[in-house]
Amino acid sequence: MTEQGTIKRSLYSLVTRQALNSKGFTLMEILIVVMIIGLIASLIAPNIMGRFARSQEEIAKAQVEMLSSSVQSFYLDIGRCPADLNELIASTEKLWRGPYLSKKIIPDDPWHRAYQYKCPGEHGTFDLYSLGPNGKVDDQIIKNW
C-alpha cells in the first residue's frame, strides 16, 4: 500500500469516527425548546390579535366616512339620497356627476359583509353603518351618526 493510500484511509476513518461519535439533540432538549417557543407565542399572540382587531375597526370607520361623504356629494348634486349605494357608481339622473367612489366599487366591511344603508335614516338624513365584528346590531356597530 502506498503512503498516499494510507493517508486517505486514515483520514476517512478519522472522519467516520467523528461522525459516529457526534451526538444529536436529545428528546428532552427538543421538548424544552418547543415549550419555550410555545410560551413565547402564547405571550405575543394576544397582543397581535388585539392590534389586528383594532385595525379592522379603523378600516371600517374610514370606509364609513368615505361612503358618507360620497352619499353627501350625491345628495348635493341630485337633491336626494341615492336609493342604494350602487347609485354612487352609476345613475341615469341628469344632474349626476359621478361616479362618487374612486374605485367604482362598493367595498365590503373588513368582516366581509355589506355596509347597511337607509335613507331616510333614523339618526339623520341617512344611516350608514357596519355590523361590526359580531355581525349584530349592537354597541359594536361602526356608524355615521
Order of alpha helices (4+ residues) and beta strands (2+ residues): alpha-alpha-beta-beta-beta
